[in-house]
């Protein structure tokens, strides 16, 4: 995984935690921190989470070999 994929995955995890809080406790952490769901900053963050989710879709279609660690050819 490269840095962009790790960043997108971290943002998706944060979004998933926020959705879990909404589902279980009816508490939107992003909205609470940034001034409500209609606030510009909140909407930008929601947009970034959505774009990250779309980008992470590419991880589903990568061959499994791409995730395997490359063994060091000098070690036998």
C-alpha positions in Angstrom: 0.0 0.0 0.0 1.3 3.4 -0.8 0.9 6.6 1.3 -2.2 7.8 -0.5 -4.0 4.5 0.0 -3.1 4.5 3.7 -4.3 8.0 4.1 -7.6 7.3 2.3 -8.1 4.2 4.5 -7.4 6.2 7.6 -10.0 8.7 6.6 -12.5 5.9 5.8 -11.9 4.5 9.3 -12.6 7.9 10.9 -15.8 8.2 8.8 -16.8 4.7 9.9 -16.4 5.6 13.5 -18.5 8.7 13.0 -21.2 6.6 11.4 -21.0 4.2 14.3 -21.5 7.0 16.7 -24.5 8.2 14.7 -26.0 4.7 14.5 -25.6 3.8 18.1 -25.8 7.0 20.0 -27.3 9.6 17.5 -24.2 11.7 18.0 -22.4 13.1 15.0 -18.9 13.8 16.1 -17.9 15.7 13.0 -20.9 18.0 13.2 -20.3 18.5 17.0 -16.7 19.5 16.4 -17.2 21.7 13.4 -20.5 23.5 14.0 -23.3 21.3 12.6 -24.0 19.2 9.5 -24.7 22.3 7.4 -21.4 24.1 8.3 -19.0 24.4 5.4 -16.1 22.7 7.2 -18.3 19.7 8.1 -19.5 19.4 4.5 -15.9 19.5 3.3 -15.0 16.8 5.7 -18.0 14.7 4.6 -16.9 15.2 1.0 -13.3 14.1 1.7 -14.6 11.0 3.4 -16.8 10.2 0.4 -13.9 10.8 -2.1 -11.7 8.6 0.1 -14.3 5.8 0.0 -14.4 6.0 -3.8 -10.7 5.8 -4.0 -10.6 2.8 -1.6 -12.8 1.0 -4.0 -9.7 0.4 -6.1 -8.3 -1.7 -3.3 -11.1 -4.2 -3.8 -10.0 -4.9 -7.4 -6.2 -5.2 -6.8 -4.8 -8.7 -7.1 -4.0 -10.3 -3.8 -0.3 -10.5 -4.8 -0.1 -6.7 -4.7 -0.8 -6.8 -1.0 1.8 -9.5 -0.2 5.1 -8.3 1.1 7.9 -8.7 -1.4 10.5 -11.1 0.1 14.1 -10.0 0.2 15.8 -11.7 -2.7 19.1 -11.8 -0.8 17.7 -13.8 2.1 17.3 -17.5 1.5 
